[in-house]
Structure formats: structure tokens, C-alpha cells
Amino acid sequence: MNRKEISESTIDKIAARINKKVRQAPKVSIISDENSTTSPQYFEIIPFNKIDEAENKVFAIDGSYNSQEFYNGISVGLYTAGYICYDKGEQIRLNDLDDPVILGKSYYPENIFITNEKDRYAVFDELLELEPVKRLIAFFEAEDIDSIWSFKKELVCSSISKLLSFCQEVLEWALLLEIIQSDKSNNGDIILRDGTLRSVSIKQKYLIKIAFLAKQKCIYIVAITKNSPIKLELSSSFRKIDEYLETDKKPSFRFTIKEKHWQKLCCWFEVGDDVLLGSYPEASGQGTSYSMFAKKQLSGGRGFGLFFAARLDYVEKLQNYDWMVVDINILDVIPDIDGKTEQDIIKLERNMPYLRNIFKELTRLTQEHYILGYPYPLVEAHNFVTLKNNFKEEVISRVKASLYKSQYMDHVDIENMFIDLHGRF
């Protein structure tokens, strides 16, 4: 769409909605109550020279998908997911490859050529045959495989984007289980996931099984995202806390760290019910109950997380990688949650020692100079699996080379096969 076709009134309406959120009264007080998780919890960052002295490993999972459609009905679609691991600041090998650079583990499908519905179904079926996904399905112990998914196969396969997104997400959950069950993971290890501990593809009653297994093995699952409606809903609160940190809290704080340039304060708090309602209203618009995505229960929701907001490497005036939304395994935060109603959960005590420790440990991962405040293992996992735009050029060039090699088609026909008409105008 040409920029001039978008009216100024439309742009102004967007700006007005953002301004309304930013200017609303802060929903979080700057005053800390050490017994309340919904109040800001301020703490001192782990010293820079201590960040690689962690006793436990950190795994990071991410996934990606990309596709390209050509004018003659040919589509190339690919998804992937993988994970890496750091131990005392060094990435360790997880694969059997004889490669000095690629140390992580990832999975790719064989079916990437799509021309019709039958091909899309083949992509779906192949996903279920990937080894980690087969283990995931077996672990769920479902009487009917189709009952695991939130949507029917026909709907998932109705478009390439829906299909590839579904495949990527399911594969990521399968890899989460793979790490938990692996002999490379031990008690106290942390698994980072990009996003949330909720799923639109897998029903909650199955995901909960992963949460219980992780709890049993004392492996901590934490999902982190920079992109969330919670951040807009809390924007005025973030600004208020930032100002307090810079003008009042830090100048008066008794740091144990002596080096001035290492003295940084961090903050975390549980996202309150009012913020969740504003961020994830019910589709009906009545606003009388939580949406499935925000529900703090082991039933009736989308996953097994409890939302927190955190700033884990405070730098004055820093705009990039500042506040994050952190989704933590609710079984670790509220150990007595199993079998409780939503009203019971509100009153249940949070595991404050665990929360203080996990956020403190996360600061070991947020002090890389180019990504201050964001865990570097997730950045490296993203770089490891992301399908860049040039994946299309690579696939096409290799297919062309194979077609030239077979000599069944004229070179003009081969070139025309992959013309992207939209790119020529």
C-alpha cells in the first residue's frame, strides 16, 4: 500500500490510542513490599566479573519459518527450531557434527515444496514423524493425536503461513521436552524460551504435563519476550519506576559492588490482574473475566506460565532492551497450585526465595554490551535458527542447479519457473 493512501485521521487514531495508554495513571507503585510479588522488587545485579561463575547450565530455544510464493503456483515453505546451551559463559556442543562453529541442535523438514493442499498435508504429516515430535506425542499419552491440537488439521493446513507457524511452535515444544529428558540437563538448569509458556496450538492439559516433569526434575523453564501488550499497558508504570531508579533509588542504595561502573539496580514484579485484563480482554469485550491466554490456572487457559515484568540491567536513559515480560513455570512460583480454584490462587503464597534467585541468576545473562538487559543465549539461539530472507535465494539457486544438471528443461523455462513478478514492479 502506498503511504499516501493511509489517511492522516487513521494515523492520528493510532497515536491517540498509544498516548492514552502512556498517559494513564501508573498501575504499579514504586514502593516495594518485600512480601508482595505485585510490588516492585529492587535488587543489585550480579557483578560483571562473576557472571560466568554460575553453577548451572542455560539452554535457549527458538524457531523460525519463512516462505515464498511464485506466480506460477510454486511455493517454497520452510520451518525450523533448535536450541543451544551455555555452561559458565561458554557454548557447549549438543550435536554430533564435526563442525567447529555449529554447536547447537536443530531440526528441518524434507517437504518444503508446496503447490496444493496435498503438499500442505504432507508437511503436516511429516512434522508428526520428526523424532522430537513423535516423543512429544508419546509423552502426552493422548488416546487420539488430533485431540492434542487446539485446531483441526484442515484449518491448520488452510494456508501456508498457518501451517508453518503451527509446525514451528509444535517443534519448539518438542525440543523443550527433549532438553528436559536429555542427559545433558541437570537439576537447577534453566531453559529459556523466546515468547511465552502458553500455546495457541497445543491444548493446556497436555502442556501441563511438561510443566510437572520440569518441576519434578528441578529444571526451571522461563520464557522471555520484548513484544507484549502487557508492555504498553504498563508503559506509564515503567516510566515512573525508571525515574525513581535514576533519581532516588540508585543514589541512596547501599551497593555491595565497589566498582562504580558495575553498580546497577534491577527490578521485577508480578503482573497484576487489572493489567492482564487490560492487555488480554475477552473476545466478547465484556471484560468480566480473563482471556484464556492470561488465565492463572492449570485449567481453562493456554499454558503453564505466570507473567512478570522485569528490568534486568538498568542503564540510565537506555531505550533498547529495557523492560521485558517474563513468563515463569507457575508450578515453581506457586508450588501448591495443583487442584486449586482461581479464587484460591489469588490467596496462595508465591515462592519468594525462588523468584529472587531466578531473577538474580538471569542478570548473569544480560550484561553483554550489545544487548544490555536481554539474555544473550536467546539472541544466540535466534541467530542460530532464524531463516533469513536469503533462504529463498539459496533454495532457488540449488533447485535451479539441479534442474540444469538433469537437462530436462530449457534454461529459459527454468529461469521463468522462479520469476517473482511482484519484485519487478
Buried (B, 14 or more C-beta within 10 A) or exposed (E): EEEEEEEEEEEEEEEEEEEEBEEBEBBBBBEBEEEBBBBBBBBBBBBBEEBEEBEBBBBBBBBBBBBBBBEEEBBBBBBBBBBBBBBBEEBBBBEEEEEEEBBBBBBBBEBBBBEEEEBBBBBBEBBEEBEBBEBBBEBBEBEEEEEBBBBEBEEBBBEBEBBBBBBBBBBBBBBBBBBBBBEBBEEBBBBBBBBBBBBEBBBBBBBBBBBBBBBEBEBBBBBBBBEBBBBBBBBBBBEBBBEBBBEEBBEEEEBEBEEEEBBBBBBBBBBBEEBBBBBBBBEEEEEEBBBBBBBBBBEEBBBBBBBBBBBBBBBEEEEEBBBBBBBBBBBBBBBEBEEBEBEEBEEBEBBBEBBBEBBBBBBBBBBBEEBBBBBBBBBBBBEBBBBEEEBBEEBBEEBBEEBEEEEEBEEEEBEEBBEEEEEEE
